[in-house]
Amino acid sequence: MYQARTFLSRSFATLLNHPLRVCIVGSGPAGFYTAERTLKAHQEAQVDIIDRLPTPFGLVRSGVAPDHPETKIVINQFSRVAQHERCSFFGNVSLGSSISLSELRELYHVVVLAYGAESDRVLGIPGEDLFGIHSAREFVWWYNAHPDCKNLNPDLKSTDTAVILGQGNVALDVARILLRPIEELATTDIASHALNALEESSIRKVYLVGRRGPVQAACTAKELRELLGIKNLFVNIKEADLVKTPADEEEMKNSRIQRRVYELLSKAAASASSQSSSGQRELHFVFFHKPDCFLESEKSSGHVSGVHFERTVLKAVGPGKQVAVGTGEFEDIDCGMVLKSIGYKSVPVNGLPFDHCRGVVPNVKGRVLSDDSGVPTQIENGLYVCGWLKRGPTGIIATNLYCAEETVASILEDLENGTLSSEDSLPKPGREGLLHLLDSKNVTPIQYSGWEKIDSLEKRLGGLSNKLREKLTSWEELLKAATT
Ligand SMILES: Cc1cc2nc3c(=O)[nH]c(=O)nc-3n(C[C@H](O)[C@H](O)[C@H](O)COP(=O)(O)OP(=O)(O)OC[C@H]3O[C@@H](n4cnc5c(N)ncnc54)[C@H](O)[C@@H]3O)c2cc1C
């Protein structure tokens, strides 16, 4: 992988005897790893991280499931970066509304965009806007207390059945939260509104639906094992769906993950009882089904009552790649809630080159290109990208470390080669200019000390109810805690 090199006397910023001003947009893993690598590699760099939320850490706080506290330990490492003497955090500062991209580029020599993927792919089929249909992103933000989804209020009471579209790790997280015994969630940092709603939930049956087969399920073995291991859960997998074709065998030969997932599903199918016992929660894996349209309830107008699926078969489209094609046979699954876990999508800001097809910023090793032609000469000087905004919404937290190393290596190379224009090598206002500009726009940035106030209040509140932390759930509460 890319090793960020120590970069001292040869950097142009050092030669001109003024600091290199770097602004990173987004304080998720990509942002923090970029900051860490930049600070380490460039002794004259002054790094500011801005985030639209008053709280740092991106999806480590608002994506990773509440029953996975060990995954969030990386926050300790990110906190040390935020407290570095040459680093500052400014929350409540949104690129696009608080400050524009051109303003940021005026203030800093280097701007690294690491603001993730905060929208959803859509299916584009009839009925997608019916009540009771949410994206998995919204549902995850809701149970993780993201202030934008405090009022989502998913209706878990009027139905006993939820359909989850997709079979990746996010789909499995969501299924686990719906099915896990409530006492196992009660001591986590799950939002209190979600805990209350799950406690009163009527959902007993969850369908996890994929277009392709068990060999192609996009989850990993660890997450699948955990879901299958939920106490007193009835698991249903049709034996017929487990029949492998030579093309499946070929795919499995090349992927240990696919092999492990398939083995786990086969084992679960073989050991499952034929019927659920009364009161038992049920998890149904449905393969080879693609959604055709959503059905509207006759009793409750505007509300979803089911999903109309078309059965599929796999068709080889190249070595080791099979796609699902419709068979013309249809089947309905009745349900009162649908969670679409079909992928996150990044959103562009004004003035930013954007590849709308792939939902990423066009780049070469993290250097932003002025269009998506892939020609390296059309580079936007001083503008870089990292994380989900650079690669698309895939990969685990650690993937962003390698991604950040690549982007930081490009920054260092550009400094070394003098690729940044002479205008960019002049002193820039950086942090002082940012704070001045925000002040003129009446934007109150939340510094790291403000986050520390939120953090200690949440931990204190959590202690009162035997939880790891009680997350504040609204913008008002967060801003009040940070500023008083
Ligand atoms: C539901 C879910 C569960 C996951 N669970 C795990 C897991 O258990 N283990 C694991 O290793 N990986 C997990 N991942 C993957 C991991 O979270 C991602 O790889 C990682 O967070 C991506 O990092 P990022 O920095 O690119 O984006 P993000 O983490 O999304 O960070 C982006 C940041 O940018 C900020 N931002 C957005 N727009 C703006 C703007 N306009 N101006 C300023 N700031 C802005 C956001 O507030 C956010 O803080 C999970 C992902 C999801 C979706």
The ligand as an SDF file (V2000), in Angstrom:
LIG
                    3D

 53 58  0  0  0  0  0  0  0  0999 V2000
  -24.7160    1.3860    8.4510 C   0  0  0  0  0  0  0  0  0  0  0  0
  -23.2240    1.2310    8.3380 C   0  0  0  0  0  0  0  0  0  0  0  0
  -22.5500    0.4240    9.2280 C   0  0  0  0  0  0  0  0  0  0  0  0
  -21.1720    0.2560    9.1240 C   0  0  0  0  0  0  0  0  0  0  0  0
  -20.5380   -0.5630   10.0060 N   0  0  0  0  0  0  0  0  0  0  0  0
  -19.2060   -0.7390    9.9160 C   0  0  0  0  0  0  0  0  0  0  0  0
  -18.5390   -1.6040   10.8390 C   0  0  0  0  0  0  0  0  0  0  0  0
  -19.1630   -2.1950   11.7400 O   0  0  0  0  0  0  0  0  0  0  0  0
  -17.1810   -1.7500   10.7050 N   0  0  0  0  0  0  0  0  0  0  0  0
  -16.4730   -1.0870    9.7250 C   0  0  0  0  0  0  0  0  0  0  0  0
  -15.2500   -1.2410    9.6490 O   0  0  0  0  0  0  0  0  0  0  0  0
  -17.0970   -0.2820    8.8250 N   0  0  0  0  0  0  0  0  0  0  0  0
  -18.4250   -0.0870    8.8990 C   0  0  0  0  0  0  0  0  0  0  0  0
  -19.0690    0.7230    8.0010 N   0  0  0  0  0  0  0  0  0  0  0  0
  -18.2710    1.3980    6.9370 C   0  0  0  0  0  0  0  0  0  0  0  0
  -17.6080    2.7070    7.4340 C   0  0  0  0  0  0  0  0  0  0  0  0
  -18.4890    3.3810    8.2760 O   0  0  0  0  0  0  0  0  0  0  0  0
  -17.2020    3.5710    6.2350 C   0  0  0  0  0  0  0  0  0  0  0  0
  -16.1980    2.8730    5.5070 O   0  0  0  0  0  0  0  0  0  0  0  0
  -16.6340    4.9430    6.6090 C   0  0  0  0  0  0  0  0  0  0  0  0
  -17.3690    5.5920    7.5970 O   0  0  0  0  0  0  0  0  0  0  0  0
  -16.5500    5.8740    5.3830 C   0  0  0  0  0  0  0  0  0  0  0  0
  -15.8040    6.9840    5.7860 O   0  0  0  0  0  0  0  0  0  0  0  0
  -15.9560    8.4480    5.1580 P   0  0  0  0  0  0  0  0  0  0  0  0
  -15.0780    9.3060    6.0180 O   0  0  0  0  0  0  0  0  0  0  0  0
  -15.7150    8.4040    3.7100 O   0  0  0  0  0  0  0  0  0  0  0  0
  -17.4880    8.8730    5.3540 O   0  0  0  0  0  0  0  0  0  0  0  0
  -18.3450    9.1620    6.6640 P   0  0  0  0  0  0  0  0  0  0  0  0
  -17.9790    8.2810    7.7850 O   0  0  0  0  0  0  0  0  0  0  0  0
  -19.7640    9.1850    6.2260 O   0  0  0  0  0  0  0  0  0  0  0  0
  -17.9420   10.6640    7.0750 O   0  0  0  0  0  0  0  0  0  0  0  0
  -18.3720   11.7760    6.3250 C   0  0  0  0  0  0  0  0  0  0  0  0
  -18.4470   13.0000    7.2310 C   0  0  0  0  0  0  0  0  0  0  0  0
  -18.6980   14.1440    6.4160 O   0  0  0  0  0  0  0  0  0  0  0  0
  -19.6620   14.9820    7.0410 C   0  0  0  0  0  0  0  0  0  0  0  0
  -20.3240   15.7740    6.0030 N   0  0  0  0  0  0  0  0  0  0  0  0
  -21.2570   15.3700    5.1110 C   0  0  0  0  0  0  0  0  0  0  0  0
  -21.6060   16.3790    4.2990 N   0  0  0  0  0  0  0  0  0  0  0  0
  -20.8870   17.4590    4.6900 C   0  0  0  0  0  0  0  0  0  0  0  0
  -20.8130   18.8110    4.2480 C   0  0  0  0  0  0  0  0  0  0  0  0
  -21.5470   19.2530    3.2110 N   0  0  0  0  0  0  0  0  0  0  0  0
  -19.9950   19.6730    4.8980 N   0  0  0  0  0  0  0  0  0  0  0  0
  -19.2400   19.2310    5.9490 C   0  0  0  0  0  0  0  0  0  0  0  0
  -19.2660   17.9610    6.4040 N   0  0  0  0  0  0  0  0  0  0  0  0
  -20.0720   17.0870    5.7800 C   0  0  0  0  0  0  0  0  0  0  0  0
  -20.5860   14.0130    7.7560 C   0  0  0  0  0  0  0  0  0  0  0  0
  -21.2890   14.6570    8.8120 O   0  0  0  0  0  0  0  0  0  0  0  0
  -19.5960   12.9420    8.2440 C   0  0  0  0  0  0  0  0  0  0  0  0
  -19.1180   13.2670    9.5410 O   0  0  0  0  0  0  0  0  0  0  0  0
  -20.4460    0.9180    8.0900 C   0  0  0  0  0  0  0  0  0  0  0  0
  -21.1350    1.7330    7.1850 C   0  0  0  0  0  0  0  0  0  0  0  0
  -22.5060    1.9000    7.3030 C   0  0  0  0  0  0  0  0  0  0  0  0
  -23.2390    2.7770    6.3340 C   0  0  0  0  0  0  0  0  0  0  0  0
  1  2  1  0
  2  3  1  0
  2 52  2  0
  3  4  2  0
  4  5  1  0
  4 50  1  0
  5  6  2  0
  6  7  1  0
  6 13  1  0
  7  8  2  0
  7  9  1  0
  9 10  1  0
 10 11  2  0
 10 12  1  0
 12 13  2  0
 13 14  1  0
 14 15  1  0
 14 50  1  0
 15 16  1  0
 16 17  1  0
 16 18  1  0
 18 19  1  0
 18 20  1  0
 20 21  1  0
 20 22  1  0
 22 23  1  0
 23 24  1  0
 24 25  2  0
 24 26  1  0
 24 27  1  0
 27 28  1  0
 28 29  2  0
 28 30  1  0
 28 31  1  0
 31 32  1  0
 32 33  1  0
 33 34  1  0
 33 48  1  0
 34 35  1  0
 35 36  1  0
 35 46  1  0
 36 37  1  0
 36 45  1  0
 37 38  2  0
 38 39  1  0
 39 40  1  0
 39 45  2  0
 40 41  1  0
 40 42  2  0
 42 43  1  0
 43 44  2  0
 44 45  1  0
 46 47  1  0
 46 48  1  0
 48 49  1  0
 50 51  2  0
 51 52  1  0
 52 53  1  0
M  END
$$$$
